[in-house]
Amino acid sequence: MTPPVIRIVAAVVVGEHNRLLLVRKRGTAAFMQPGGKIEPGEQPIEALIREVREELGVGFDAAAADELGRFTAAAANEPGHSVDAWLYLVRLDGEPRPQAEIAEMAWIDPDAPGDIELAPLTRDIVSALVRDRA
């Protein structure tokens, strides 16, 4: 049986020294890209603009966002589900700060993330994408 699929969009934000911005939502353990579920009738980039503003309190230039592709991975916070994720490389227009449901934010080295738990999408796909772009 195919696991239920959650359609999401996520921002890949790379900062100084090729560090990757990750967030952890309240009540969860895994760190992941900022982003979230795509609402009915919403285009992925529209959802990402909304989610980044809600989660980090900043925006980005949608016209300059680089679509990295669409990927599938196990869902981090919904056991037995998978995510169908649109990933965009974006440059934030301000200093991100945890907002809304975000409990914690971290900048990690994708080659050596340390002992934090990474969401499957981040661990298996995003980290490799960032390493390949460096």
N, CA, C and O atoms as CSV, one atom per row, in Angstrom:
chain,resi,resn,atom,element,x,y,z
A,1,MET,N,N,0.835,-1.183,0.000
A,1,MET,CA,C,0.000,0.000,0.000
A,1,MET,C,C,0.883,1.251,0.000
A,1,MET,O,O,1.867,1.318,0.736
A,2,THR,N,N,0.537,2.220,-0.809
A,2,THR,CA,C,1.284,3.473,-0.895
A,2,THR,C,C,0.924,4.355,0.299
A,2,THR,O,O,-0.254,4.504,0.626
A,3,PRO,N,N,1.936,4.945,0.955
A,3,PRO,CA,C,1.629,5.814,2.098
A,3,PRO,C,C,0.905,7.080,1.638
A,3,PRO,O,O,1.104,7.530,0.510
A,4,PRO,N,N,0.064,7.657,2.506
A,4,PRO,CA,C,-0.572,8.926,2.166
A,4,PRO,C,C,0.489,9.996,1.902
A,4,PRO,O,O,1.539,10.014,2.545
A,5,VAL,N,N,0.203,10.889,0.948
A,5,VAL,CA,C,1.169,11.906,0.525
A,5,VAL,C,C,0.726,13.287,0.989
A,5,VAL,O,O,-0.444,13.653,0.873
A,6,ILE,N,N,1.678,14.042,1.513
A,6,ILE,CA,C,1.455,15.423,1.933
A,6,ILE,C,C,2.218,16.313,0.960
A,6,ILE,O,O,3.432,16.175,0.805
A,7,ARG,N,N,1.496,17.238,0.296
A,7,ARG,CA,C,2.130,18.165,-0.651
A,7,ARG,C,C,2.690,19.351,0.117
A,7,ARG,O,O,1.959,20.070,0.799
A,8,ILE,N,N,4.011,19.546,-0.004
A,8,ILE,CA,C,4.654,20.650,0.714
A,8,ILE,C,C,5.576,21.428,-0.212
A,8,ILE,O,O,5.885,21.008,-1.327
A,9,VAL,N,N,5.997,22.569,0.290
A,9,VAL,CA,C,7.007,23.385,-0.380
A,9,VAL,C,C,8.002,23.790,0.700
A,9,VAL,O,O,7.621,24.022,1.847
A,10,ALA,N,N,9.289,23.876,0.329
A,10,ALA,CA,C,10.310,24.199,1.318
A,10,ALA,C,C,11.367,25.125,0.739
A,10,ALA,O,O,11.714,25.051,-0.439
A,11,ALA,N,N,11.868,26.000,1.606
A,11,ALA,CA,C,12.903,26.965,1.239
A,11,ALA,C,C,14.264,26.420,1.617
A,11,ALA,O,O,14.503,26.062,2.770
A,12,VAL,N,N,15.148,26.358,0.646
A,12,VAL,CA,C,16.547,26.010,0.904
A,12,VAL,C,C,17.279,27.348,1.016
A,12,VAL,O,O,17.431,28.077,0.036
A,13,VAL,N,N,17.725,27.648,2.226
A,13,VAL,CA,C,18.395,28.919,2.506
A,13,VAL,C,C,19.833,28.602,2.890
A,13,VAL,O,O,20.087,27.920,3.883
A,14,VAL,N,N,20.769,29.105,2.092
A,14,VAL,CA,C,22.194,28.863,2.337
A,14,VAL,C,C,22.835,30.199,2.717
A,14,VAL,O,O,22.714,31.192,2.000
A,15,GLY,N,N,23.511,30.196,3.852
A,15,GLY,CA,C,24.131,31.411,4.353
A,15,GLY,C,C,25.637,31.372,4.240
A,15,GLY,O,O,26.199,30.660,3.408
A,16,GLU,N,N,26.280,32.151,5.094
A,16,GLU,CA,C,27.745,32.225,5.112
A,16,GLU,C,C,28.354,30.844,5.323
A,16,GLU,O,O,27.797,30.007,6.034
A,17,HIS,N,N,29.498,30.622,4.700
A,17,HIS,CA,C,30.248,29.373,4.847
A,17,HIS,C,C,29.415,28.155,4.450
A,17,HIS,O,O,29.607,27.062,4.982
A,18,ASN,N,N,28.486,28.353,3.508
A,18,ASN,CA,C,27.646,27.271,2.977
A,18,ASN,C,C,26.782,26.616,4.057
A,18,ASN,O,O,26.443,25.437,3.950
A,19,ARG,N,N,26.429,27.368,5.086
A,19,ARG,CA,C,25.572,26.850,6.157
A,19,ARG,C,C,24.122,26.838,5.691
A,19,ARG,O,O,23.682,27.727,4.961
A,20,LEU,N,N,23.394,25.828,6.120
A,20,LEU,CA,C,22.011,25.594,5.726
A,20,LEU,C,C,21.087,25.960,6.881
A,20,LEU,O,O,21.289,25.508,8.008
A,21,LEU,N,N,20.069,26.782,6.603
A,21,LEU,CA,C,19.109,27.189,7.632
A,21,LEU,C,C,18.057,26.108,7.813
A,21,LEU,O,O,17.427,25.667,6.852
A,22,LEU,N,N,17.877,25.687,9.060
A,22,LEU,CA,C,16.865,24.693,9.400
A,22,LEU,C,C,16.009,25.203,10.542
A,22,LEU,O,O,16.434,26.049,11.329
A,23,VAL,N,N,14.793,24.677,10.622
A,23,VAL,CA,C,13.878,25.025,11.706
A,23,VAL,C,C,13.326,23.743,12.319
A,23,VAL,O,O,13.290,22.687,11.687
A,24,ARG,N,N,12.894,23.872,13.580
A,24,ARG,CA,C,12.211,22.770,14.263
A,24,ARG,C,C,10.887,23.304,14.779
A,24,ARG,O,O,10.841,24.307,15.491
A,25,LYS,N,N,9.812,22.624,14.411
A,25,LYS,CA,C,8.478,23.056,14.832
A,25,LYS,C,C,8.210,22.601,16.261
A,25,LYS,O,O,8.730,21.578,16.704
A,26,ARG,N,N,7.393,23.370,16.976
A,26,ARG,CA,C,7.026,23.018,18.349
A,26,ARG,C,C,6.466,21.599,18.407
A,26,ARG,O,O,5.699,21.186,17.538
A,27,GLY,N,N,6.860,20.866,19.438
A,27,GLY,CA,C,6.342,19.525,19.646
A,27,GLY,C,C,6.943,18.465,18.737
A,27,GLY,O,O,6.449,17.339,18.690
A,28,THR,N,N,8.014,18.814,18.006
A,28,THR,CA,C,8.672,17.849,17.113
A,28,THR,C,C,10.158,17.791,17.439
A,28,THR,O,O,10.681,18.647,18.154
A,29,ALA,N,N,10.833,16.777,16.908
A,29,ALA,CA,C,12.265,16.614,17.177
A,29,ALA,C,C,13.144,16.925,15.974
A,29,ALA,O,O,14.295,17.330,16.139
A,30,ALA,N,N,12.619,16.743,14.767
A,30,ALA,CA,C,13.441,16.852,13.561
A,30,ALA,C,C,13.547,18.288,13.049
A,30,ALA,O,O,12.576,19.044,13.056
A,31,PHE,N,N,14.755,18.639,12.606
A,31,PHE,CA,C,14.986,19.920,11.952
A,31,PHE,C,C,14.779,19.740,10.455
A,31,PHE,O,O,15.080,18.687,9.894
A,32,MET,N,N,14.261,20.784,9.820
A,32,MET,CA,C,13.931,20.736,8.397
A,32,MET,C,C,13.983,22.127,7.805
A,32,MET,O,O,14.240,23.102,8.512
A,33,GLN,N,N,13.737,22.220,6.504
A,33,GLN,CA,C,13.684,23.512,5.838
A,33,GLN,C,C,12.422,24.258,6.274
A,33,GLN,O,O,11.410,23.637,6.597
A,34,PRO,N,N,12.486,25.590,6.282
A,34,PRO,CA,C,11.257,26.361,6.471
A,34,PRO,C,C,10.300,26.048,5.318
A,34,PRO,O,O,10.734,25.818,4.189
A,35,GLY,N,N,9.035,26.040,5.599
A,35,GLY,CA,C,8.041,25.752,4.566
A,35,GLY,C,C,6.867,25.032,5.169
A,35,GLY,O,O,6.713,24.988,6.390
A,36,GLY,N,N,6.035,24.464,4.316
A,36,GLY,CA,C,4.872,23.772,4.843
A,36,GLY,C,C,3.946,23.296,3.755
A,36,GLY,O,O,4.306,23.209,2.581
A,37,LYS,N,N,2.741,22.991,4.186
A,37,LYS,CA,C,1.746,22.417,3.289
A,37,LYS,C,C,1.231,23.447,2.287
A,37,LYS,O,O,1.085,24.630,2.594
A,38,ILE,N,N,0.963,22.961,1.096
A,38,ILE,CA,C,0.389,23.791,0.038
A,38,ILE,C,C,-1.123,23.723,0.175
A,38,ILE,O,O,-1.709,22.640,0.162
A,39,GLU,N,N,-1.753,24.888,0.308
A,39,GLU,CA,C,-3.210,24.956,0.458
A,39,GLU,C,C,-3.885,24.705,-0.887
A,39,GLU,O,O,-3.290,24.960,-1.934
A,40,PRO,N,N,-5.121,24.209,-0.868
A,40,PRO,CA,C,-5.860,24.004,-2.128
A,40,PRO,C,C,-5.917,25.310,-2.937
A,40,PRO,O,O,-6.211,26.376,-2.396
A,41,GLY,N,N,-5.632,25.206,-4.232
A,41,GLY,CA,C,-5.669,26.359,-5.119
A,41,GLY,C,C,-4.419,27.216,-5.098
A,41,GLY,O,O,-4.314,28.171,-5.867
A,42,GLU,N,N,-3.476,26.898,-4.237
A,42,GLU,CA,C,-2.250,27.684,-4.093
A,42,GLU,C,C,-1.149,27.093,-4.976
A,42,GLU,O,O,-1.006,25.873,-5.057
A,43,GLN,N,N,-0.383,27.943,-5.627
A,43,GLN,CA,C,0.796,27.503,-6.369
A,43,GLN,C,C,1.931,27.303,-5.363
A,43,GLN,O,O,1.947,27.968,-4.328
A,44,PRO,N,N,2.885,26.401,-5.643
A,44,PRO,CA,C,3.970,26.167,-4.682
A,44,PRO,C,C,4.713,27.438,-4.253
A,44,PRO,O,O,4.975,27.611,-3.062
A,45,ILE,N,N,5.056,28.322,-5.179
A,45,ILE,CA,C,5.806,29.526,-4.810
A,45,ILE,C,C,4.961,30.444,-3.924
A,45,ILE,O,O,5.495,31.102,-3.032
A,46,GLU,N,N,3.651,30.494,-4.161
A,46,GLU,CA,C,2.755,31.291,-3.306
A,46,GLU,C,C,2.735,30.730,-1.885
A,46,GLU,O,O,2.776,31.479,-0.909
A,47,ALA,N,N,2.670,29.409,-1.784
A,47,ALA,CA,C,2.694,28.765,-0.474
A,47,ALA,C,C,4.004,29.049,0.245
A,47,ALA,O,O,4.018,29.279,1.454
A,48,LEU,N,N,5.108,29.034,-0.502
A,48,LEU,CA,C,6.408,29.275,0.117
A,48,LEU,C,C,6.523,30.706,0.639
A,48,LEU,O,O,7.053,30.930,1.727
A,49,ILE,N,N,6.035,31.664,-0.127
A,49,ILE,CA,C,6.045,33.061,0.336
A,49,ILE,C,C,5.293,33.172,1.657
A,49,ILE,O,O,5.780,33.783,2.608
A,50,ARG,N,N,4.109,32.579,1.709
A,50,ARG,CA,C,3.274,32.616,2.922
A,50,ARG,C,C,3.977,31.923,4.090
A,50,ARG,O,O,4.051,32.472,5.190
A,51,GLU,N,N,4.489,30.723,3.849
A,51,GLU,CA,C,5.109,29.940,4.916
A,51,GLU,C,C,6.377,30.598,5.468
A,51,GLU,O,O,6.570,30.635,6.683
A,52,VAL,N,N,7.235,31.112,4.599
A,52,VAL,CA,C,8.467,31.756,5.063
A,52,VAL,C,C,8.134,32.986,5.902
A,52,VAL,O,O,8.757,33.215,6.940
A,53,ARG,N,N,7.164,33.775,5.466
A,53,ARG,CA,C,6.754,34.962,6.232
A,53,ARG,C,C,6.213,34.542,7.608
A,53,ARG,O,O,6.565,35.139,8.626
A,54,GLU,N,N,5.352,33.506,7.629
A,54,GLU,CA,C,4.767,33.040,8.894
A,54,GLU,C,C,5.830,32.469,9.833
A,54,GLU,O,O,5.803,32.743,11.033
A,55,GLU,N,N,6.756,31.687,9.307
A,55,GLU,CA,C,7.709,30.965,10.144
A,55,GLU,C,C,8.937,31.763,10.533
A,55,GLU,O,O,9.481,31.568,11.619
A,56,LEU,N,N,9.388,32.666,9.657
A,56,LEU,CA,C,10.644,33.375,9.895
A,56,LEU,C,C,10.499,34.889,9.988
A,56,LEU,O,O,11.453,35.573,10.357
A,57,GLY,N,N,9.328,35.425,9.661
A,57,GLY,CA,C,9.110,36.862,9.754
A,57,GLY,C,C,9.826,37.676,8.695
A,57,GLY,O,O,9.986,38.886,8.850
A,58,VAL,N,N,10.261,37.030,7.614
A,58,VAL,CA,C,10.942,37.714,6.511
A,58,VAL,C,C,10.368,37.210,5.191
A,58,VAL,O,O,9.573,36.270,5.161
A,59,GLY,N,N,10.781,37.848,4.109
A,59,GLY,CA,C,10.337,37.425,2.790
A,59,GLY,C,C,11.528,37.113,1.912
A,59,GLY,O,O,12.660,36.990,2.380
A,60,PHE,N,N,11.245,36.989,0.621
A,60,PHE,CA,C,12.284,36.763,-0.381
A,60,PHE,C,C,11.718,37.205,-1.724
A,60,PHE,O,O,10.505,37.338,-1.887
A,61,ASP,N,N,12.613,37.430,-2.683
A,61,ASP,CA,C,12.211,37.831,-4.024
A,61,ASP,C,C,11.799,36.569,-4.787
A,61,ASP,O,O,12.651,35.772,-5.180
A,62,ALA,N,N,10.500,36.394,-4.993
A,62,ALA,CA,C,9.989,35.191,-5.659
A,62,ALA,C,C,10.545,35.057,-7.077
A,62,ALA,O,O,10.769,33.942,-7.548
A,63,ALA,N,N,10.769,36.180,-7.759
A,63,ALA,CA,C,11.290,36.133,-9.126
A,63,ALA,C,C,12.726,35.605,-9.167
A,63,ALA,O,O,13.170,35.075,-10.186
A,64,ALA,N,N,13.448,35.753,-8.054
A,64,ALA,CA,C,14.835,35.284,-7.998
A,64,ALA,C,C,14.958,33.883,-7.393
A,64,ALA,O,O,16.054,33.323,-7.357
A,65,ALA,N,N,13.850,33.314,-6.920
A,65,ALA,CA,C,13.888,31.967,-6.336
A,65,ALA,C,C,14.267,30.959,-7.422
A,65,ALA,O,O,13.767,31.021,-8.546
A,66,ASP,N,N,15.142,30.047,-7.073
A,66,ASP,CA,C,15.621,29.030,-8.007
A,66,ASP,C,C,14.934,27.705,-7.680
A,66,ASP,O,O,15.203,27.107,-6.638
A,67,GLU,N,N,14.051,27.245,-8.565
A,67,GLU,CA,C,13.364,25.981,-8.325
A,67,GLU,C,C,14.356,24.830,-8.489
A,67,GLU,O,O,14.910,24.625,-9.569
A,68,LEU,N,N,14.573,24.084,-7.406
A,68,LEU,CA,C,15.532,22.988,-7.410
A,68,LEU,C,C,14.909,21.677,-7.871
A,68,LEU,O,O,15.615,20.752,-8.272
A,69,GLY,N,N,13.583,21.604,-7.812
A,69,GLY,CA,C,12.904,20.396,-8.253
A,69,GLY,C,C,11.872,19.919,-7.257
A,69,GLY,O,O,11.594,20.561,-6.244
A,70,ARG,N,N,11.320,18.777,-7.582
A,70,ARG,CA,C,10.258,18.160,-6.793
A,70,ARG,C,C,10.772,16.794,-6.344
A,70,ARG,O,O,11.240,15.993,-7.154
A,71,PHE,N,N,10.674,16.542,-5.029
A,71,PHE,CA,C,11.279,15.351,-4.440
A,71,PHE,C,C,10.303,14.674,-3.485
A,71,PHE,O,O,9.385,15.307,-2.963
A,72,THR,N,N,10.515,13.381,-3.266
A,72,THR,CA,C,9.686,12.605,-2.354
A,72,THR,C,C,10.559,12.030,-1.250
A,72,THR,O,O,11.680,11.584,-1.498
A,73,ALA,N,N,10.036,12.043,-0.027
A,73,ALA,CA,C,10.748,11.476,1.121
A,73,ALA,C,C,9.712,11.089,2.170
A,73,ALA,O,O,8.548,11.482,2.082
A,74,ALA,N,N,10.142,10.320,3.153
A,74,ALA,CA,C,9.268,9.994,4.283
A,74,ALA,C,C,8.978,11.288,5.045
A,74,ALA,O,O,9.857,12.139,5.182
A,75,ALA,N,N,7.763,11.435,5.535
A,75,ALA,CA,C,7.404,12.608,6.336
A,75,ALA,C,C,8.082,12.518,7.700
A,75,ALA,O,O,8.148,11.443,8.296
A,76,ALA,N,N,8.576,13.632,8.183
A,76,ALA,CA,C,9.275,13.650,9.470
A,76,ALA,C,C,8.313,13.568,10.647
A,76,ALA,O,O,8.608,12.908,11.643
A,77,ASN,N,N,7.162,14.235,10.541
A,77,ASN,CA,C,6.280,14.377,11.702
A,77,ASN,C,C,4.945,13.653,11.580
A,77,ASN,O,O,4.131,13.703,12.502
A,78,GLU,N,N,4.711,12.987,10.463
A,78,GLU,CA,C,3.468,12.236,10.271
A,78,GLU,C,C,3.835,10.795,9.923
A,78,GLU,O,O,4.020,10.474,8.749
A,79,PRO,N,N,3.942,9.923,10.928
A,79,PRO,CA,C,4.333,8.539,10.676
A,79,PRO,C,C,3.442,7.879,9.621
A,79,PRO,O,O,2.225,8.064,9.610
A,80,GLY,N,N,4.074,7.110,8.742
A,80,GLY,CA,C,3.330,6.398,7.712
A,80,GLY,C,C,2.965,7.244,6.509
A,80,GLY,O,O,2.298,6.756,5.597
A,81,HIS,N,N,3.387,8.509,6.483
A,81,HIS,CA,C,3.112,9.413,5.369
A,81,HIS,C,C,4.413,9.718,4.627
A,81,HIS,O,O,5.506,9.509,5.154
A,82,SER,N,N,4.279,10.210,3.408
A,82,SER,CA,C,5.439,10.721,2.685
A,82,SER,C,C,5.148,12.156,2.275
A,82,SER,O,O,3.997,12.592,2.266
A,83,VAL,N,N,6.210,12.883,1.936
A,83,VAL,CA,C,6.039,14.250,1.446
A,83,VAL,C,C,6.399,14.305,-0.025
A,83,VAL,O,O,7.351,13.669,-0.477
A,84,ASP,N,N,5.622,15.075,-0.758
A,84,ASP,CA,C,5.886,15.414,-2.154
A,84,ASP,C,C,6.274,16.885,-2.080
A,84,ASP,O,O,5.415,17.754,-1.932
A,85,ALA,N,N,7.579,17.161,-2.183
A,85,ALA,CA,C,8.098,18.489,-1.849
A,85,ALA,C,C,8.680,19.229,-3.045
A,85,ALA,O,O,9.507,18.693,-3.783
A,86,TRP,N,N,8.237,20.465,-3.223
A,86,TRP,CA,C,8.854,21.394,-4.171
A,86,TRP,C,C,9.900,22.148,-3.372
A,86,TRP,O,O,9.593,22.710,-2.321
A,87,LEU,N,N,11.138,22.164,-3.864
A,87,LEU,CA,C,12.227,22.862,-3.185
A,87,LEU,C,C,12.670,24.065,-4.000
A,87,LEU,O,O,12.842,23.982,-5.216
A,88,TYR,N,N,12.851,25.183,-3.312
A,88,TYR,CA,C,13.319,26.420,-3.937
A,88,TYR,C,C,14.498,26.960,-3.148
A,88,TYR,O,O,14.444,27.051,-1.921
A,89,LEU,N,N,15.567,27.319,-3.856
A,89,LEU,CA,C,16.693,28.015,-3.254
A,89,LEU,C,C,16.319,29.492,-3.211
A,89,LEU,O,O,16.043,30.091,-4.250
A,90,VAL,N,N,16.308,30.080,-2.025
A,90,VAL,CA,C,15.903,31.479,-1.885
A,90,VAL,C,C,16.923,32.247,-1.051
A,90,VAL,O,O,17.657,31.679,-0.243
A,91,ARG,N,N,16.940,33.561,-1.275
A,91,ARG,CA,C,17.753,34.481,-0.472
A,91,ARG,C,C,16.777,35.353,0.315
A,91,ARG,O,O,15.990,36.103,-0.263
A,92,LEU,N,N,16.840,35.242,1.629
A,92,LEU,CA,C,15.926,35.994,2.491
A,92,LEU,C,C,16.239,37.485,2.444
A,92,LEU,O,O,17.389,37.883,2.264
A,93,ASP,N,N,15.195,38.307,2.611
A,93,ASP,CA,C,15.386,39.762,2.536
A,93,ASP,C,C,15.569,40.413,3.906
A,93,ASP,O,O,15.470,41.634,4.034
A,94,GLY,N,N,15.829,39.615,4.910
A,94,GLY,CA,C,16.040,40.151,6.256
A,94,GLY,C,C,16.604,39.068,7.157
A,94,GLY,O,O,16.912,37.964,6.708
A,95,GLU,N,N,16.734,39.399,8.437
A,95,GLU,CA,C,17.267,38.456,9.423
A,95,GLU,C,C,16.142,37.552,9.908
A,95,GLU,O,O,15.187,38.040,10.514
A,96,PRO,N,N,16.229,36.236,9.657
A,96,PRO,CA,C,15.148,35.341,10.076
A,96,PRO,C,C,15.095,35.186,11.592
A,96,PRO,O,O,16.125,35.156,12.265
A,97,ARG,N,N,13.888,35.090,12.111
A,97,ARG,CA,C,13.665,34.845,13.532
A,97,ARG,C,C,12.506,33.862,13.653
A,97,ARG,O,O,11.516,33.978,12.930
A,98,PRO,N,N,12.621,32.893,14.564
A,98,PRO,CA,C,11.533,31.923,14.728
A,98,PRO,C,C,10.211,32.610,15.074
A,98,PRO,O,O,10.146,33.433,15.988
A,99,GLN,N,N,9.167,32.261,14.334
A,99,GLN,CA,C,7.825,32.830,14.518
A,99,GLN,C,C,6.819,31.673,14.540
A,99,GLN,O,O,7.191,30.518,14.332
A,100,ALA,N,N,5.570,31.982,14.789
A,100,ALA,CA,C,4.452,31.037,14.697
A,100,ALA,C,C,4.800,29.724,15.397
A,100,ALA,O,O,5.113,29.718,16.587
A,101,GLU,N,N,4.747,28.603,14.656
A,101,GLU,CA,C,4.954,27.290,15.264
A,101,GLU,C,C,6.420,26.878,15.363
A,101,GLU,O,O,6.717,25.754,15.768
A,102,ILE,N,N,7.332,27.765,15.002
A,102,ILE,CA,C,8.760,27.417,15.019
A,102,ILE,C,C,9.325,27.571,16.432
A,102,ILE,O,O,9.280,28.655,17.014
A,103,ALA,N,N,9.857,26.475,16.975
A,103,ALA,CA,C,10.430,26.479,18.313
A,103,ALA,C,C,11.906,26.853,18.295
A,103,ALA,O,O,12.418,27.452,19.240
A,104,GLU,N,N,12.588,26.489,17.200
A,104,GLU,CA,C,14.036,26.652,17.159
A,104,GLU,C,C,14.517,26.775,15.719
A,104,GLU,O,O,13.907,26.236,14.796
A,105,MET,N,N,15.609,27.488,15.546
A,105,MET,CA,C,16.212,27.693,14.234
A,105,MET,C,C,17.713,27.410,14.377
A,105,MET,O,O,18.309,27.718,15.409
A,106,ALA,N,N,18.321,26.822,13.336
A,106,ALA,CA,C,19.759,26.524,13.395
A,106,ALA,C,C,20.375,26.653,12.010
A,106,ALA,O,O,19.730,26.389,10.995
A,107,TRP,N,N,21.631,27.063,11.993
A,107,TRP,CA,C,22.434,27.065,10.762
A,107,TRP,C,C,23.389,25.894,10.894
A,107,TRP,O,O,24.160,25.841,11.852
A,108,ILE,N,N,23.360,24.949,9.957
A,108,ILE,CA,C,24.203,23.762,10.063
A,108,ILE,C,C,25.132,23.641,8.858
A,108,ILE,O,O,24.881,24.206,7.793
A,109,ASP,N,N,26.195,22.899,9.058
A,109,ASP,CA,C,27.082,22.519,7.977
A,109,ASP,C,C,26.484,21.249,7.373
A,109,ASP,O,O,26.384,20.240,8.072
A,110,PRO,N,N,26.082,21.262,6.094
A,110,PRO,CA,C,25.461,20.074,5.520
A,110,PRO,C,C,26.390,18.858,5.479
A,110,PRO,O,O,25.921,17.725,5.368
A,111,ASP,N,N,27.701,19.087,5.569
A,111,ASP,CA,C,28.654,17.974,5.605
A,111,ASP,C,C,28.828,17.409,7.012
A,111,ASP,O,O,29.225,16.255,7.173
A,112,ALA,N,N,28.535,18.210,8.019
A,112,ALA,CA,C,28.715,17.789,9.410
A,112,ALA,C,C,27.623,18.429,10.258
A,112,ALA,O,O,27.886,19.397,10.973
A,113,PRO,N,N,26.386,17.896,10.190
A,113,PRO,CA,C,25.269,18.535,10.885
A,113,PRO,C,C,25.316,18.417,12.403
A,113,PRO,O,O,24.528,19.065,13.093
A,114,GLY,N,N,26.213,17.614,12.930
A,114,GLY,CA,C,26.264,17.443,14.382
A,114,GLY,C,C,25.250,16.412,14.829
A,114,GLY,O,O,24.861,15.532,14.061
A,115,ASP,N,N,24.824,16.526,16.072
A,115,ASP,CA,C,23.963,15.500,16.648
A,115,ASP,C,C,22.479,15.852,16.616
A,115,ASP,O,O,21.691,15.265,17.357
A,116,ILE,N,N,22.085,16.813,15.759
A,116,ILE,CA,C,20.662,17.139,15.685
A,116,ILE,C,C,19.954,16.172,14.741
A,116,ILE,O,O,20.536,15.688,13.770
A,117,GLU,N,N,18.703,15.906,15.042
A,117,GLU,CA,C,17.901,15.022,14.189
A,117,GLU,C,C,17.438,15.788,12.959
A,117,GLU,O,O,16.873,16.876,13.074
A,118,LEU,N,N,17.676,15.220,11.782
A,118,LEU,CA,C,17.263,15.851,10.534
A,118,LEU,C,C,16.066,15.108,9.947
A,118,LEU,O,O,15.986,13.882,10.011
A,119,ALA,N,N,15.144,15.871,9.378
A,119,ALA,CA,C,14.021,15.276,8.660
A,119,ALA,C,C,14.578,14.478,7.480
A,119,ALA,O,O,15.620,14.845,6.937
A,120,PRO,N,N,13.907,13.391,7.067
A,120,PRO,CA,C,14.411,12.597,5.941
A,120,PRO,C,C,14.674,13.418,4.679
A,120,PRO,O,O,15.686,13.191,4.017
A,121,LEU,N,N,13.811,14.355,4.327
A,121,LEU,CA,C,14.010,15.190,3.143
A,121,LEU,C,C,15.309,15.985,3.266
A,121,LEU,O,O,16.073,16.084,2.306
A,122,THR,N,N,15.553,16.542,4.430
A,122,THR,CA,C,16.765,17.329,4.678
A,122,THR,C,C,17.999,16.435,4.635
A,122,THR,O,O,18.976,16.747,3.955
A,123,ARG,N,N,17.952,15.337,5.355
A,123,ARG,CA,C,19.085,14.419,5.469
A,123,ARG,C,C,19.446,13.773,4.130
A,123,ARG,O,O,20.619,13.703,3.764
A,124,ASP,N,N,18.428,13.301,3.402
A,124,ASP,CA,C,18.671,12.488,2.212
A,124,ASP,C,C,18.753,13.270,0.904
A,124,ASP,O,O,19.380,12.811,-0.051
A,125,ILE,N,N,18.126,14.444,0.852
A,125,ILE,CA,C,18.051,15.170,-0.423
A,125,ILE,C,C,18.657,16.564,-0.334
A,125,ILE,O,O,19.565,16.893,-1.097
A,126,VAL,N,N,18.166,17.383,0.586
A,126,VAL,CA,C,18.589,18.788,0.628
A,126,VAL,C,C,20.080,18.925,0.921
A,126,VAL,O,O,20.769,19.711,0.270
A,127,SER,N,N,20.578,18.174,1.887
A,127,SER,CA,C,22.007,18.284,2.218
A,127,SER,C,C,22.873,17.988,1.001
A,127,SER,O,O,23.860,18.685,0.765
A,128,ALA,N,N,22.523,16.971,0.227
A,128,ALA,CA,C,23.275,16.636,-0.989
A,128,ALA,C,C,23.172,17.747,-2.038
A,128,ALA,O,O,24.158,18.072,-2.699
A,129,LEU,N,N,21.982,18.326,-2.188
A,129,LEU,CA,C,21.806,19.425,-3.148
A,129,LEU,C,C,22.717,20.600,-2.783
A,129,LEU,O,O,23.343,21.198,-3.658
A,130,VAL,N,N,22.788,20.925,-1.503
A,130,VAL,CA,C,23.616,22.051,-1.055
A,130,VAL,C,C,25.091,21.730,-1.247
A,130,VAL,O,O,25.856,22.584,-1.696
A,131,ARG,N,N,25.498,20.521,-0.917
A,131,ARG,CA,C,26.904,20.123,-1.093
A,131,ARG,C,C,27.281,20.203,-2.580
A,131,ARG,O,O,28.368,20.672,-2.920
A,132,ASP,N,N,26.398,19.753,-3.449
A,132,ASP,CA,C,26.678,19.747,-4.887
A,132,ASP,C,C,26.784,21.155,-5.469
A,132,ASP,O,O,27.468,21.358,-6.472
A,133,ARG,N,N,26.111,22.131,-4.847
A,133,ARG,CA,C,26.121,23.517,-5.338
A,133,ARG,C,C,27.324,24.294,-4.838
A,133,ARG,O,O,27.651,25.349,-5.382
A,134,ALA,N,N,27.989,23.784,-3.807
A,134,ALA,CA,C,29.102,24.522,-3.183
A,134,ALA,C,C,30.294,24.634,-4.120
A,134,ALA,O,O,31.312,25.222,-3.757
